[in-house]
Amino acid sequence: MNTKILIVDDEKDITDVLKDRFEQDFSEVLVASNGSEAVEIADKKRPNIVIMDINMPVMNGIEAKRIIRKSGSHIPIIFLSVRPKEELIEEMDENTFYMEKPVNFKELSLVINQQVISAN
């Protein structure tokens, strides 16, 4: 299966760790450092799932998610944040998930696998 994952975070250490973690599981791991890059990559590369920080320069994750959804994409988006989930409740839909930082890789992998499998 040709599965692409997009990792979006302005902290290079986080994108590097996540990329290393998922390179064996996915055929392509894409990386963006802000929401604007994420929107562009999502439009061109059509990833199967997005893991995205919320607080980023240029364009935050919430704005990026709104633009991605306006394009008609229902791609699963997993928000990673230190912000409480309650602050994001209005942004949640059936294809949006929330995980608290620091990331629990086992839980993150479980959510990703569930979403990728259910989409295929």
C-alpha positions in Angstrom: 0.0 0.0 0.0 1.3 3.4 -1.0 0.7 5.4 2.2 2.0 9.0 2.8 2.1 10.8 6.1 2.6 14.5 6.5 4.3 15.7 9.7 4.0 19.4 10.5 5.8 21.1 13.4 8.0 24.2 13.7 10.3 22.3 16.0 12.8 20.4 13.8 13.7 18.0 16.6 10.0 16.8 16.7 9.7 16.4 12.9 13.0 14.6 12.9 12.0 12.2 15.6 8.6 11.5 14.1 10.1 11.1 10.6 12.6 8.6 11.9 9.9 6.8 13.8 7.5 6.4 10.8 9.8 6.0 7.8 9.6 2.2 8.1 5.8 2.2 8.3 5.0 4.5 5.4 6.0 4.6 1.8 6.6 8.4 2.0 7.1 10.7 5.0 6.6 14.4 4.2 7.6 17.2 6.5 6.5 20.8 6.8 7.6 23.5 9.3 4.3 25.6 9.4 0.7 25.5 8.3 1.3 27.3 5.1 3.7 24.6 3.9 1.3 21.9 5.2 -1.5 23.3 3.0 0.7 23.4 -0.1 2.1 19.9 0.5 -1.4 18.4 1.3 -2.7 19.9 -1.9 0.1 18.6 -4.1 1.1 15.3 -2.5 -2.3 14.2 -1.1 -1.0 12.5 2.1 -3.2 9.8 3.7 -2.8 11.3 7.2 -1.5 14.5 8.8 0.2 14.9 12.2 0.2 18.6 13.0 1.3 21.0 15.8 -1.1 23.8 16.5 1.2 26.7 17.6 3.4 27.5 14.7 4.7 30.7 12.9 3.4 31.8 9.5 0.2 29.8 9.8 -1.0 27.8 12.8 -2.4 24.3 12.6 -6.0 25.3 13.1 -5.9 27.7 10.1 -4.2 25.0 8.0 -6.8 22.5 9.0 -9.6 24.9 8.0 -8.0 25.5 4.6 -7.5 21.8 4.0 -11.1 21.1 4.9 -12.4 23.9 2.6 -10.6 22.2 -0.3 -13.0 19.2 0.3 -10.4 17.0 1.9 -11.5 14.7 4.7 -7.9 13.5 5.4 -7.4 12.5 9.0 -5.6 15.2 11.0 -4.0 14.5 14.3 -3.3 17.7 16.3 -0.4 17.5 18.7 -0.4 20.2 21.3 0.3 21.3 24.8 -3.0 23.2 24.7 -6.0 21.5 26.5 -8.3 19.6 24.2 -11.2 21.7 25.6 -9.8 24.8 23.8 -10.0 22.9 20.5 -13.5 21.4 20.8 -14.9 23.7 18.0 -12.2 22.4 15.6 -12.9 18.8 16.1 -14.8 16.8 13.5 -15.0 13.0 12.7 -11.5 13.2 11.0 -9.7 15.4 13.5 -8.0 13.9 16.5 -6.1 15.4 19.5 -3.0 14.1 21.3 -1.2 15.9 24.1 2.5 16.7 23.9 4.8 15.1 24.8 3.8 12.4 22.4 3.1 8.9 23.4 4.4 7.0 20.3 2.4 3.9 21.1 -0.9 5.8 21.2 0.0 7.9 18.2 0.9 4.8 16.1 -2.4 3.2 17.2 -4.5 6.2 16.1 -2.5 6.5 12.8 -3.0 2.8 12.0 -6.7 2.9 12.8 -7.2 5.8 10.5 -5.1 4.5 7.6 -6.8 1.1 7.8 -10.3 2.5 8.0 -9.6 4.8 5.0 -8.7 1.8 2.8 
